[in-house]
Amino acid sequence: MNAKLFSSTLVLAGILLWAGCESSRYEPASGLSGAPPALPPAQPPSTETEILTRAAAQPMLPPEGQGWRTLFDGESLKGWRVTEFDQGGKVEV
């Protein structure tokens, strides 16, 4: 009895899988046009200088989260001190 139930279940599962996999396999997708997607116009590759110039022109965004403080004001060395190394050099902005 168990073998007959098992084989019946196996046959039914096979039929359901076969019917489910073959339902709309050969129908074209709807909503897609036959034309290839539009591509942006080709631009010559940027030089390193151009990339850095564009990056430097963008404003700095503040970091996400709370408790951040800037380490350098971009104008002076206020709040910084000289670290004494063996071969220290002149500190300048």
Stockholm file with secondary structure:
# STOCKHOLM 1.0

chainA/1-93         MNAKLFSSTLVLAGILLWAGCESSRYEPASGLSGAPPALPPAQPPSTETEILTRAAAQPMLPPEGQGWRTLFDGESLKGWRVTEFDQGGKVEV
#=GR chainA/1-93 SS CHHHHHHHHHHHHHHHHHHHHTSSTTSCCTTCCSSCCCCCCCCCCCCHHHHHHHHHHSCCCCCSSSSCCCSCCSSCCTTCCCCCCTTCCCCCC
#=GC SS_cons        CHHHHHHHHHHHHHHHHHHHHTSSTTSCCTTCCSSCCCCCCCCCCCCHHHHHHHHHHSCCCCCSSSSCCCSCCSSCCTTCCCCCCTTCCCCCC
//
